[in-house]
């Protein structure tokens, strides 16, 4: 399950970087006939659709489903089946810890929620802060995320080695602390402000007879649109090195916490069939990737990056508190079952 978490994290990181490969197509792109458009924005969607069909075929014809036997119900458990049901502790030993399961789902929700905020505002944020064009923001952020993807692989290798000597729960906590450090680093400070977008107002004669050619060749406005965002005037600039450093921290903490949670969650569920419970975990992640972009776009547009990053940091702090509250309950199924059975049998 750790490997599943790693590849999911890599997909979320490298996915936006994948779009950078299509920047040379430009806009409107080489194909822009009726109902069919192929440009730097639509090409990744076409490729994703093709990959989705390929994945569907693999699920239908390549993967085989197997039922997992509950290895904890060995000879001793079979011989003492009536005894297992004789006390509350023994009955609880049959099922995973519900508090740990619910807490893990919440933590996984926050992991994907926080990262979706990062990838949602990266393009508009860099356009507002550094006066980049859409093509520049797509390319530069894509290259940055590709580099972070490579670092994420190195992070996984290091974490995989450390997990043999350090508890996975501790590594999960460290991952959250690194993410928190990244979002705190994002906070704008200083007296330097981003460039303000100046709207070029043309004479009436110049705009009375517009043409498609004029519209597509008009230089793209750059800078922070103070007429749209009032916070452009009083929000300090996030320096470029500061932005890259913060993104690096998030890029390290995210795959680290994601992989560790997958591993911990699978061990909490134990050898029982995990399909339904893993489905709930996936559902919480899907919900996070639905609500995250809505939340960050509304907060960013109305209040700016300072309030956005403070609010996200507050959410992370609260999640760390939740993690500490359930820290002792994040134990493998077998370990918890043995303790409960020992209590039930008085040994």
ABEGO torsion letter per residue (X at the ends): XAAAAAAAAAAAAAAAAAAAAAAAAEOAEABBBBGBBBBAAAAAAAAAAAAAAAAAAAAAAABBBBBBBBAABBAAAAAAAAAAAABAAAAAAABBBAAAAAAAAAAAAAAAAAAAAAAAAAAAAAAAAAGBBAAAAAAAAAAAAAAAAAAAAAAAAAAAAAAAABBAAAAAAAAAAAAAAAAAAABBBEABBBBBBBBBBBBAAAAABBBAAAAAABBBBBEBBAAABAAAAABBBBBAAAAAAAAAAAAAAAAAAAAAAAAAAAAAAEABBAAAAAAAAAAAAAAAAAAAAAAAAAAAAAAEAAAAAAAAAAAAAAAAAAAAAAAAABBBAAAAAAAAAAAAAGX
